[in-house]
Amino acid sequence: MLLAVAMIWLIPPYAVRVVTAGAKTVPIADPAHTIVGDVGDPTAQAWLVGWGGHALTHGLRGLWDTNAFYPDKYGLALNDSLLGYAPAGLIGDGVVGAVLRYNILFVLAFALAFLGGYALLRQLGANKVAAAVAGAALAYAPWRYGHDGHLNILSTGGITLALAMLARGHGLSFTRGYLAERVRPGWAFAGWLVAAWQVSLGFGVGLGFVYVLAALCLITLMAWLIHRPRLSLRLIVGDLIGGLVFTAVTGYFAYAYQHVRELNPHVTRDWDYVAHFSPTLRGLLVAPQSSLPWGTLHSDARTALGGVPTEKVLLCGYALYLLAFAGLFLSRWSPVQRLLLLSGVVVGVLLALGTNGSIYRLLYLYVPGFDGSRTPGRLILWPTLCLAILAAGLVTHLYEAARRGAKPEWSVEAARLLTVPLLVLVLAEGLPDLHHPQTPAKPAAMALASAHAPIMVLPSDDGSDLNVLLWSTDGFPTMVNGAASYTTPNRQAIRDVMATFPSEPALDRLHQLGIRSVVLLRDRVHGTPYEPLLYIPDVPGITRHDVGPDVVYTIDTNTKNP
């Protein structure tokens, strides 16, 4: 059922309008040749999933170096790795397989976010409708559609699902507190495994999760030291083994990202750079363009935010705000629990505001990992979670009150009549206006029969290389091209010198790297420094081949430029 509901998000926006307006039938986007969002970051993330599958088939040999970013090392750690999705990369191959599996994972990310939120609130003590409200708020919050090109940021379902499993395993809930008879060691162990899987997707949202989970463990330990309830041996063993697995996975990824920092000291973000991406408080009221209810209406508001609006739109949902606010006064949760949730909202918002908040600098200066992040707005996930829990407390209270106030034979119907519209309201505000552009076709010049690896595709910049990464899923040839949130000095130097190809410095650099082929994409070089390459005369040591509209220059690695 969840998958069927989530499939709505792959329907093109015009199809949604046609269905709702009863006009004419429009075919659903082709999921093998179109991609959700745009043809930028999603194409690179499709490559990431494909690379994970490719690495699995080769015993994880060369996992972190990848086929891209040559000759740089640990290129995979320049992005969130999405390694947890690697098993999906075993299904299908080539560009079509990469695009199709990406679209499927996009759908499942929303489904898992809904499922995780629902499971967590059911464990905390919310009724089914209230848990669905929370799941909908977490999965379809308007701010999430600002990241329709960032599967790593949308993949948050493992967080709430792990918390739900850990709470269930330890017999914890909001309404019952701790009950020893409800302890389920198996669920606790499974929760640690899901938490480890979530971290394996990357630190974009995983870093905050690691510290939140560590804080919850510390609070739980302090509570145990005060009350000393008896714990079963199976629970202790499950926690120890599961916790060790989680720590090992976190440490493994932390080592990889730390190694990149050592290789590229400038990968850390200075305070002024973080300020460029930091939202303001107004961002909490602004939705991204791909929000169906608010996208067009908030166009001017997004422009006023300046900088990078995608990272500054933080609208969790007006309906969610209202429900959470009412939940401070009417709720199934205790006053103390509501106060703690309100504190979580306030602290989370202040952190999400980055340099415009009062406490983010503490994370930046003293908490390992945060000085490498440029996008504090993504921490809005945590206020959204607290708001969703507050809203669920209100809906549960209303449901129970309606059942008590109605005649026994009408109690369930009355409760649903009062609360289900609230769920519909949250879902309606979470409707998307997603685009499904055609993925760029792979140039024939990149075929292994035409270009021999290692290769470099021109033009090379952070825009074009996103598509080149996708095309490389057909065989994964070693190549200089690659795009990430950080451009290493080495890669930028290669791009700069290649603008003078076939000059002596450029040929010398190609020989040093052992590059065998340079692929020139005719439809992308107009207006770039690479355009004159279309007309260069024959040069000793270079053989030119026209492959379709493009050009392949084969470099004789045994001949130095005179």
VEXKELO-813190 format. One record per residue (C-alpha): x, y, z; residue in one letter. Coordinates in Angstrom, 3 decimals, padded with zeros to 6 digits. Layout:
{pt {X,Y,Z},A}
...
//
This chain:
{pt {000.000,000.000,000.000},M}
{pt {002.811,002.399,000.885},L}
{pt {004.505,001.764,-002.433},L}
{pt {001.259,002.413,-004.279},A}
{pt {000.800,005.699,-002.426},V}
{pt {004.412,006.680,-002.994},A}
{pt {004.126,006.038,-006.742},M}
{pt {002.053,009.238,-006.891},I}
{pt {005.277,011.185,-006.551},W}
{pt {006.594,009.865,-009.860},L}
{pt {003.568,011.111,-011.809},I}
{pt {004.469,014.258,-013.758},P}
{pt {002.923,017.445,-012.388},P}
{pt {000.863,017.978,-015.498},Y}
{pt {-000.593,014.473,-015.104},A}
{pt {-001.630,015.334,-011.532},V}
{pt {-003.404,018.442,-012.748},R}
{pt {-005.088,016.566,-015.580},V}
{pt {-006.345,013.818,-013.275},V}
{pt {-007.685,016.268,-010.722},T}
{pt {-009.237,018.522,-013.342},A}
{pt {-010.732,015.653,-015.356},G}
{pt {-009.323,017.013,-018.626},A}
{pt {-007.409,014.625,-020.884},K}
{pt {-005.207,011.616,-020.242},T}
{pt {-001.457,012.206,-020.149},V}
{pt {001.013,009.287,-020.056},P}
{pt {003.146,008.730,-016.994},I}
{pt {006.806,009.717,-017.362},A}
{pt {009.107,007.020,-018.732},D}
{pt {011.090,006.001,-015.607},P}
{pt {013.892,004.466,-017.691},A}
{pt {014.633,007.586,-019.739},H}
{pt {013.485,010.470,-017.532},T}
{pt {014.723,011.332,-014.077},I}
{pt {013.049,013.047,-011.143},V}
{pt {014.001,016.656,-010.474},G}
{pt {016.570,017.764,-013.031},D}
{pt {019.431,016.366,-015.092},V}
{pt {022.103,017.631,-012.716},G}
{pt {022.671,016.126,-009.283},D}
{pt {020.237,013.200,-009.792},P}
{pt {022.335,011.867,-012.673},T}
{pt {025.422,011.859,-010.459},A}
{pt {023.524,010.147,-007.650},Q}
{pt {022.337,007.502,-010.102},A}
{pt {026.028,006.917,-010.832},W}
{pt {026.781,006.612,-007.112},L}
{pt {024.251,003.800,-006.703},V}
{pt {025.558,002.100,-009.823},G}
{pt {029.149,002.397,-008.635},W}
{pt {028.221,000.777,-005.322},G}
{pt {026.782,-002.217,-007.180},G}
{pt {029.814,-002.369,-009.463},H}
{pt {032.129,-002.356,-006.440},A}
{pt {030.146,-005.189,-004.835},L}
{pt {030.651,-007.363,-007.906},T}
{pt {034.394,-006.740,-007.637},H}
{pt {034.731,-007.508,-003.936},G}
{pt {034.676,-003.778,-003.023},L}
{pt {038.105,-003.414,-004.648},R}
{pt {038.770,000.242,-005.349},G}
{pt {035.474,001.239,-003.710},L}
{pt {036.563,004.671,-002.494},W}
{pt {038.739,005.579,-005.494},D}
{pt {035.921,004.991,-008.075},T}
{pt {036.265,005.117,-011.835},N}
{pt {035.890,008.931,-011.734},A}
{pt {038.048,011.736,-010.302},F}
{pt {041.215,010.109,-011.676},Y}
{pt {043.964,010.435,-010.469},P}
{pt {042.598,011.694,-007.125},D}
{pt {042.151,009.148,-004.360},K}
{pt {039.048,008.579,-002.226},Y}
{pt {036.831,010.326,-004.758},G}
{pt {033.751,008.561,-003.380},L}
{pt {034.165,010.401,-000.087},A}
{pt {033.792,013.749,-001.850},L}
{pt {030.038,013.039,-001.807},N}
{pt {027.611,011.121,000.357},D}
{pt {028.392,007.606,-000.834},S}
{pt {024.828,006.132,-000.855},L}
{pt {026.650,002.862,-000.210},L}
{pt {023.628,001.478,001.634},G}
{pt {021.862,001.377,-001.733},Y}
{pt {024.681,-000.638,-003.335},A}
{pt {022.627,-003.883,-003.492},P}
{pt {020.172,-002.047,-005.766},A}
{pt {023.118,-001.311,-008.042},G}
{pt {023.340,-005.024,-008.812},L}
{pt {020.009,-004.845,-010.639},I}
{pt {020.275,-003.770,-014.266},G}
{pt {023.252,-002.152,-015.943},D}
{pt {024.236,000.764,-018.100},G}
{pt {022.617,004.182,-018.224},V}
{pt {019.045,002.913,-018.529},V}
{pt {019.486,000.632,-015.518},G}
{pt {021.022,003.457,-013.483},A}
{pt {018.169,005.864,-014.238},V}
{pt {015.428,003.302,-013.610},L}
{pt {016.817,002.165,-010.266},R}
{pt {017.323,005.782,-009.184},Y}
{pt {013.660,006.579,-009.859},N}
{pt {012.574,003.495,-007.931},I}
{pt {014.794,004.398,-004.983},L}
{pt {013.388,007.925,-005.064},F}
{pt {009.887,006.520,-004.599},V}
{pt {010.967,004.090,-001.895},L}
{pt {012.767,006.869,000.025},A}
{pt {009.426,008.623,000.545},F}
{pt {007.698,005.358,001.385},A}
{pt {010.341,004.494,003.991},L}
{pt {010.183,007.996,005.489},A}
{pt {006.420,007.550,005.922},F}
{pt {006.802,004.036,007.324},L}
{pt {009.541,005.090,009.759},G}
{pt {007.517,008.004,011.098},G}
{pt {004.400,005.863,011.417},Y}
{pt {006.258,003.081,013.251},A}
{pt {007.948,005.501,015.646},L}
{pt {004.704,007.230,016.657},L}
{pt {002.870,003.946,017.082},R}
{pt {005.632,002.836,019.421},Q}
{pt {005.480,006.103,021.347},L}
{pt {001.751,005.605,021.912},G}
{pt {-000.070,007.452,019.116},A}
{pt {-003.122,005.904,017.491},N}
{pt {-003.091,004.851,013.813},K}
{pt {-004.450,008.082,012.350},V}
{pt {-002.093,010.202,014.443},A}
{pt {000.871,008.027,013.464},A}
{pt {-000.131,008.445,009.810},A}
{pt {-000.224,012.233,010.291},V}
{pt {003.325,012.132,011.652},A}
{pt {004.487,009.820,008.875},G}
{pt {002.964,012.114,006.242},A}
{pt {004.527,015.202,007.844},A}
{pt {007.971,013.566,007.872},L}
{pt {007.777,012.116,004.368},A}
{pt {006.042,014.950,002.527},Y}
{pt {007.089,018.124,004.339},A}
{pt {007.331,020.869,001.674},P}
{pt {010.993,021.594,002.431},W}
{pt {011.894,018.067,001.310},R}
{pt {010.936,018.847,-002.278},Y}
{pt {013.656,021.468,-002.369},G}
{pt {015.950,018.446,-002.300},H}
{pt {014.242,016.530,-005.101},D}
{pt {017.704,016.192,-006.643},G}
{pt {019.340,014.960,-003.426},H}
{pt {018.447,011.342,-002.742},L}
{pt {020.961,011.365,000.119},N}
{pt {018.966,014.074,001.919},I}
{pt {015.568,012.521,001.167},L}
{pt {016.699,009.157,002.548},S}
{pt {015.738,009.765,006.173},T}
{pt {013.379,006.848,006.785},G}
{pt {016.097,004.753,008.376},G}
{pt {016.435,007.332,011.154},I}
{pt {012.875,007.124,012.448},T}
{pt {012.624,003.397,011.732},L}
{pt {015.777,002.723,013.763},A}
{pt {014.487,004.874,016.627},L}
{pt {011.171,002.989,016.529},A}
{pt {012.940,-000.384,016.650},M}
{pt {015.262,000.673,019.453},L}
{pt {012.357,002.055,021.502},A}
{pt {010.367,-001.130,020.961},R}
{pt {013.364,-003.303,021.785},G}
{pt {013.871,-001.489,025.078},H}
{pt {010.201,-001.419,026.047},G}
{pt {009.995,002.381,025.908},L}
{pt {007.082,004.623,024.945},S}
{pt {005.693,008.037,025.833},F}
{pt {002.442,006.707,027.220},T}
{pt {003.702,003.716,029.212},R}
{pt {007.267,004.710,030.021},G}
{pt {009.532,001.695,030.534},Y}
{pt {007.948,-001.747,030.875},L}
{pt {010.287,-004.687,031.375},A}
{pt {007.716,-007.148,030.044},E}
{pt {007.653,-005.297,026.718},R}
{pt {011.410,-005.557,026.120},V}
{pt {012.234,-007.213,022.782},R}
{pt {016.012,-007.739,022.391},P}
{pt {015.665,-008.771,018.763},G}
{pt {014.045,-005.463,017.875},W}
{pt {016.812,-003.577,019.659},A}
{pt {019.501,-005.420,017.713},F}
{pt {017.637,-004.827,014.437},A}
{pt {017.382,-001.127,015.313},G}
{pt {021.152,-000.850,015.555},W}
{pt {021.511,-002.523,012.158},L}
{pt {019.036,-000.124,010.549},V}
{pt {020.872,002.789,012.166},A}
{pt {024.141,001.505,010.696},A}
{pt {022.505,001.205,007.272},W}
{pt {021.274,004.799,007.531},Q}
{pt {024.805,006.025,008.267},V}
{pt {026.105,004.039,005.274},S}
{pt {024.076,006.302,002.985},L}
{pt {026.248,009.242,003.987},G}
{pt {026.817,011.925,006.571},F}
{pt {024.591,014.566,004.905},G}
{pt {021.857,013.623,007.371},V}
{pt {023.733,010.772,009.020},G}
{pt {026.127,013.002,010.940},L}
{pt {023.345,014.633,012.934},G}
{pt {021.747,011.218,013.477},F}
{pt {024.962,009.826,014.964},V}
{pt {025.123,012.614,017.545},Y}
{pt {021.392,012.484,018.334},V}
{pt {021.620,008.728,018.863},L}
{pt {024.698,009.177,021.044},A}
{pt {022.824,011.774,023.135},A}
{pt {019.819,009.461,023.516},L}
{pt {022.110,006.631,024.616},C}
{pt {023.701,008.887,027.208},L}
{pt {020.289,009.991,028.527},I}
{pt {019.128,006.369,028.675},T}
{pt {022.267,005.339,030.542},L}
{pt {021.804,008.134,033.085},M}
{pt {018.173,007.114,033.590},A}
{pt {019.246,003.519,034.163},W}
{pt {021.883,004.574,036.701},L}
{pt {019.225,006.498,038.620},I}
{pt {016.436,003.894,038.575},H}
{pt {018.478,000.684,038.099},R}
{pt {015.760,-001.436,036.432},P}
{pt {016.708,-005.044,035.829},R}
{pt {017.860,-005.713,032.263},L}
{pt {017.797,-009.062,030.516},S}
{pt {021.092,-010.594,029.416},L}
{pt {019.767,-010.934,025.864},R}
{pt {019.055,-007.208,025.699},L}
{pt {022.520,-006.350,027.001},I}
{pt {024.160,-008.678,024.463},V}
{pt {021.983,-007.350,021.638},G}
{pt {022.869,-003.769,022.518},D}
{pt {026.566,-004.546,022.792},L}
{pt {026.792,-006.372,019.481},I}
{pt {024.433,-004.009,017.668},G}
{pt {026.158,-000.971,019.126},G}
{pt {029.545,-002.316,018.045},L}
{pt {028.263,-002.843,014.500},V}
{pt {026.884,000.691,014.416},F}
{pt {030.138,002.111,015.827},T}
{pt {032.241,000.123,013.364},A}
{pt {030.200,001.301,010.370},V}
{pt {030.260,004.906,011.577},T}
{pt {034.006,004.692,012.202},G}
{pt {034.608,003.183,008.765},Y}
{pt {032.878,006.055,007.010},F}
{pt {034.357,008.654,009.340},A}
{pt {037.830,007.346,008.488},Y}
{pt {037.157,007.681,004.760},A}
{pt {035.907,011.260,005.084},Y}
{pt {038.743,012.163,007.436},Q}
{pt {041.228,010.745,004.934},H}
{pt {039.807,013.043,002.259},V}
{pt {040.246,015.969,004.636},R}
{pt {043.893,015.015,005.089},E}
{pt {044.409,014.765,001.330},L}
{pt {042.531,018.021,000.719},N}
{pt {042.867,020.328,003.741},P}
{pt {040.729,023.012,002.070},H}
{pt {037.685,020.721,002.016},V}
{pt {036.628,022.252,005.346},T}
{pt {034.198,025.159,004.982},R}
{pt {035.054,028.548,006.396},D}
{pt {032.455,030.497,008.349},W}
{pt {031.752,032.973,005.529},D}
{pt {031.133,030.117,003.102},Y}
{pt {028.649,028.505,005.487},V}
{pt {026.944,031.903,005.833},A}
{pt {026.230,031.888,002.090},H}
{pt {024.095,028.754,002.544},F}
{pt {022.561,029.615,005.920},S}
{pt {018.786,030.228,005.996},P}
{pt {017.006,032.973,007.851},T}
{pt {014.013,032.587,010.146},L}
{pt {011.797,033.651,007.253},R}
{pt {012.775,030.467,005.448},G}
{pt {010.502,028.519,007.809},L}
{pt {007.539,030.052,005.944},L}
{pt {008.821,029.561,002.384},V}
{pt {008.334,026.476,000.201},A}
{pt {010.447,025.273,-002.743},P}
{pt {009.353,025.594,-006.353},Q}
{pt {008.389,021.900,-006.491},S}
{pt {005.714,022.253,-003.794},S}
{pt {002.384,022.022,-005.614},L}
{pt {000.322,024.183,-003.193},P}
{pt {002.952,026.844,-002.494},W}
{pt {005.694,026.658,-005.145},G}
{pt {004.391,029.349,-007.486},T}
{pt {002.936,031.521,-004.726},L}
{pt {006.285,031.680,-002.922},H}
{pt {008.366,032.573,-005.985},S}
{pt {009.107,036.127,-004.835},D}
{pt {009.744,034.981,-001.265},A}
{pt {012.355,032.500,-002.479},R}
{pt {014.093,035.195,-004.482},T}
{pt {014.196,037.416,-001.405},A}
{pt {016.040,034.691,000.517},L}
{pt {019.072,035.159,-001.750},G}
{pt {022.075,032.881,-001.976},G}
{pt {021.052,029.299,-002.664},V}
{pt {017.263,029.143,-002.157},P}
{pt {017.203,025.340,-002.302},T}
{pt {019.088,025.220,000.991},E}
{pt {017.136,028.094,002.564},K}
{pt {013.493,027.032,002.121},V}
{pt {012.520,025.325,005.373},L}
{pt {008.712,025.171,005.325},L}
{pt {007.674,022.118,007.339},C}
{pt {004.003,022.720,006.502},G}
{pt {001.525,025.315,007.724},Y}
{pt {-000.859,022.527,008.696},A}
{pt {001.895,020.871,010.718},L}
{pt {002.704,024.157,012.451},Y}
{pt {-000.922,024.595,013.496},L}
{pt {-001.323,021.014,014.692},L}
{pt {001.937,021.107,016.629},A}
{pt {001.039,024.432,018.247},F}
{pt {-002.352,023.077,019.329},A}
{pt {-000.542,019.967,020.522},G}
{pt {001.253,022.057,023.127},L}
{pt {-002.087,022.548,024.906},F}
{pt {-004.143,019.473,024.010},L}
{pt {-002.193,016.273,023.797},S}
{pt {-001.868,012.635,024.707},R}
{pt {001.675,013.406,025.801},W}
{pt {002.523,014.661,029.282},S}
{pt {003.332,018.361,029.895},P}
{pt {006.995,017.484,030.457},V}
{pt {007.161,015.581,027.172},Q}
{pt {005.554,018.486,025.339},R}
{pt {008.015,020.926,026.876},L}
{pt {010.934,018.739,025.805},L}
{pt {009.564,018.514,022.273},L}
{pt {009.137,022.297,022.150},L}
{pt {012.736,022.662,023.311},S}
{pt {013.773,020.286,020.537},G}
{pt {011.970,022.436,017.978},V}
{pt {013.605,025.646,019.209},V}
{pt {017.108,024.202,019.427},V}
{pt {016.734,022.426,016.092},G}
{pt {015.594,025.591,014.337},V}
{pt {018.458,027.620,015.800},L}
{pt {020.899,025.002,014.526},L}
{pt {019.242,024.853,011.089},A}
{pt {019.653,028.631,010.736},L}
{pt {023.420,028.143,010.669},G}
{pt {025.307,031.418,010.936},T}
{pt {021.977,033.198,011.451},N}
{pt {021.290,031.171,014.583},G}
{pt {022.861,031.679,017.959},S}
{pt {024.253,028.204,018.652},I}
{pt {025.346,026.646,015.341},Y}
{pt {028.857,027.998,015.892},R}
{pt {029.195,025.568,018.814},L}
{pt {028.683,022.665,016.420},L}
{pt {030.989,024.226,013.857},Y}
{pt {033.840,024.772,016.305},L}
{pt {033.590,021.877,018.740},Y}
{pt {031.700,018.956,017.190},V}
{pt {033.766,016.856,014.748},P}
{pt {032.450,016.802,011.206},G}
{pt {030.321,019.930,011.142},F}
{pt {033.137,022.158,009.890},D}
{pt {032.973,020.139,006.660},G}
{pt {029.289,020.867,006.087},S}
{pt {028.166,023.897,004.108},R}
{pt {024.394,023.369,004.450},T}
{pt {023.103,023.802,008.025},P}
{pt {019.512,024.117,006.743},G}
{pt {019.351,020.351,006.323},R}
{pt {019.157,020.071,010.107},L}
{pt {015.508,021.133,009.729},I}
{pt {014.822,017.385,009.753},L}
{pt {015.006,017.364,013.549},W}
{pt {012.531,020.214,014.245},P}
{pt {010.228,018.527,011.708},T}
{pt {010.391,015.317,013.746},L}
{pt {009.584,017.129,016.989},C}
{pt {006.704,018.985,015.331},L}
{pt {005.341,015.722,013.935},A}
{pt {005.396,014.116,017.380},I}
{pt {003.591,017.121,018.885},L}
{pt {000.980,016.965,016.122},A}
{pt {000.486,013.237,016.679},A}
{pt {-000.105,013.880,020.385},G}
{pt {-002.914,016.303,019.501},L}
{pt {-004.554,013.978,016.971},V}
{pt {-004.420,011.069,019.415},T}
{pt {-006.047,013.240,022.080},H}
{pt {-008.802,014.333,019.690},L}
{pt {-009.414,010.754,018.596},Y}
{pt {-009.741,009.513,022.158},E}
{pt {-011.926,012.471,023.160},A}
{pt {-014.253,011.868,020.212},A}
{pt {-014.598,008.213,021.118},R}
{pt {-015.421,009.064,024.724},R}
{pt {-017.958,011.704,023.767},G}
{pt {-019.880,009.728,021.155},A}
{pt {-022.301,006.877,021.543},K}
{pt {-020.524,003.509,021.698},P}
{pt {-021.872,002.385,018.334},E}
{pt {-020.663,005.611,016.675},W}
{pt {-017.469,006.205,018.635},S}
{pt {-014.992,004.947,016.027},V}
{pt {-016.740,006.719,013.140},E}
{pt {-016.929,009.963,015.111},A}
{pt {-013.239,009.786,015.982},A}
{pt {-012.301,009.180,012.370},R}
{pt {-014.576,011.958,011.155},L}
{pt {-012.740,014.362,013.445},L}
{pt {-009.146,013.257,012.786},T}
{pt {-008.910,011.831,009.253},V}
{pt {-009.448,015.298,007.681},P}
{pt {-006.347,016.437,009.555},L}
{pt {-004.383,013.655,007.845},L}
{pt {-005.818,014.676,004.467},V}
{pt {-004.811,018.286,005.172},L}
{pt {-001.191,017.325,005.852},V}
{pt {-001.111,015.087,002.767},L}
{pt {-002.630,017.808,000.571},A}
{pt {-000.021,020.334,001.643},E}
{pt {002.646,017.758,000.845},G}
{pt {001.659,017.321,-002.809},L}
{pt {004.657,017.797,-005.135},P}
{pt {005.099,019.479,-008.485},D}
{pt {007.988,017.355,-009.697},L}
{pt {009.646,017.598,-013.074},H}
{pt {010.758,014.569,-015.073},H}
{pt {013.236,015.784,-017.713},P}
{pt {014.636,013.460,-020.349},Q}
{pt {018.056,012.142,-019.377},T}
{pt {020.800,013.173,-021.815},P}
{pt {021.709,010.368,-024.195},A}
{pt {025.156,008.873,-023.851},K}
{pt {027.473,010.092,-026.641},P}
{pt {028.672,007.349,-028.963},A}
{pt {032.161,008.798,-028.547},A}
{pt {032.215,007.557,-024.940},M}
{pt {031.792,003.937,-025.979},A}
{pt {034.765,001.788,-024.990},L}
{pt {035.278,000.842,-028.644},A}
{pt {035.818,004.524,-029.508},S}
{pt {037.618,005.909,-026.462},A}
{pt {040.203,003.961,-024.512},H}
{pt {040.506,004.549,-020.775},A}
{pt {041.738,006.490,-018.965},P}
{pt {039.714,009.216,-020.674},I}
{pt {038.849,012.840,-020.234},M}
{pt {035.596,014.272,-021.565},V}
{pt {035.483,017.920,-022.598},L}
{pt {034.051,020.322,-021.658},P}
{pt {034.730,019.480,-018.029},S}
{pt {033.040,021.469,-015.294},D}
{pt {030.825,020.702,-012.309},D}
{pt {027.727,020.901,-014.514},G}
{pt {028.761,018.760,-017.476},S}
{pt {030.587,016.217,-015.355},D}
{pt {027.367,015.328,-013.545},L}
{pt {026.078,013.862,-016.817},N}
{pt {029.430,012.286,-017.661},V}
{pt {029.238,010.370,-014.393},L}
{pt {025.876,008.910,-015.415},L}
{pt {027.178,007.939,-018.855},W}
{pt {030.141,006.173,-017.255},S}
{pt {027.805,003.599,-015.668},T}
{pt {028.106,001.798,-018.998},D}
{pt {031.345,-000.026,-018.248},G}
{pt {032.713,002.397,-015.612},F}
{pt {035.796,003.520,-017.569},P}
{pt {038.528,005.262,-015.608},T}
{pt {038.217,008.989,-016.250},M}
{pt {039.386,012.360,-015.033},V}
{pt {035.840,013.771,-014.947},N}
{pt {033.888,013.976,-011.726},G}
{pt {031.658,016.398,-009.852},A}
{pt {031.253,016.830,-006.116},A}
{pt {030.500,019.485,-003.536},S}
{pt {034.251,020.143,-003.424},Y}
{pt {036.572,020.501,-006.419},T}
{pt {040.092,019.393,-005.551},T}
{pt {042.942,021.693,-006.655},P}
{pt {044.359,018.838,-008.729},N}
{pt {041.150,018.369,-010.726},R}
{pt {040.727,022.097,-011.266},Q}
{pt {044.337,022.349,-012.476},A}
{pt {043.679,019.618,-015.049},I}
{pt {040.545,021.391,-016.266},R}
{pt {042.444,024.662,-016.582},D}
{pt {045.346,023.261,-018.569},V}
{pt {043.027,021.279,-020.845},M}
{pt {041.495,024.576,-022.001},A}
{pt {044.798,025.024,-023.902},T}
{pt {044.795,021.539,-025.490},F}
{pt {046.754,020.534,-027.574},P}
{pt {049.392,022.861,-026.132},S}
{pt {052.623,021.441,-024.818},E}
{pt {051.604,021.854,-021.130},P}
{pt {048.309,020.075,-021.808},A}
{pt {049.964,017.173,-023.629},L}
{pt {052.619,016.916,-020.948},D}
{pt {049.886,016.642,-018.318},R}
{pt {048.050,013.982,-020.324},L}
{pt {051.244,011.964,-020.660},H}
{pt {051.948,012.268,-016.939},Q}
{pt {048.508,010.904,-016.133},L}
{pt {048.568,008.242,-018.827},G}
{pt {045.365,009.577,-020.429},I}
{pt {044.713,007.664,-023.651},R}
{pt {041.659,009.443,-025.045},S}
{pt {040.132,012.918,-024.964},V}
{pt {036.451,013.040,-025.907},V}
{pt {035.078,016.333,-027.207},L}
{pt {031.280,016.767,-027.103},L}
{pt {030.358,019.036,-029.993},R}
{pt {026.928,020.059,-028.666},D}
{pt {028.419,021.266,-025.362},R}
{pt {031.555,023.194,-026.362},V}
{pt {029.973,026.213,-028.052},H}
{pt {030.833,029.337,-026.113},G}
{pt {033.398,027.525,-023.946},T}
{pt {037.215,027.663,-024.038},P}
{pt {037.115,024.203,-025.597},Y}
{pt {035.308,025.249,-028.798},E}
{pt {038.506,025.877,-030.818},P}
{pt {039.412,022.225,-030.298},L}
{pt {036.856,021.319,-032.965},L}
{pt {039.140,022.832,-035.582},Y}
{pt {042.683,022.081,-034.413},I}
{pt {045.067,020.779,-037.059},P}
{pt {046.814,017.439,-036.802},D}
{pt {049.393,017.366,-034.045},V}
{pt {052.143,014.750,-033.697},P}
{pt {051.188,012.169,-031.093},G}
{pt {047.417,012.769,-031.451},I}
{pt {045.020,010.895,-033.709},T}
{pt {041.629,012.436,-034.400},R}
{pt {038.476,010.386,-034.996},H}
{pt {035.020,011.801,-035.671},D}
{pt {032.441,009.632,-033.923},V}
{pt {028.986,010.834,-034.836},G}
{pt {028.832,014.547,-034.004},P}
{pt {031.670,014.265,-031.490},D}
{pt {035.420,013.961,-031.673},V}
{pt {037.794,011.488,-030.039},V}
{pt {041.473,012.363,-029.776},Y}
{pt {043.652,009.324,-029.134},T}
{pt {046.840,010.207,-027.309},I}
{pt {049.981,008.311,-028.167},D}
{pt {051.333,007.735,-024.681},T}
{pt {054.687,006.651,-026.106},N}
{pt {055.279,009.966,-027.886},T}
{pt {056.203,013.161,-026.099},K}
{pt {055.102,016.495,-027.526},N}
{pt {058.146,018.009,-029.275},P}
//
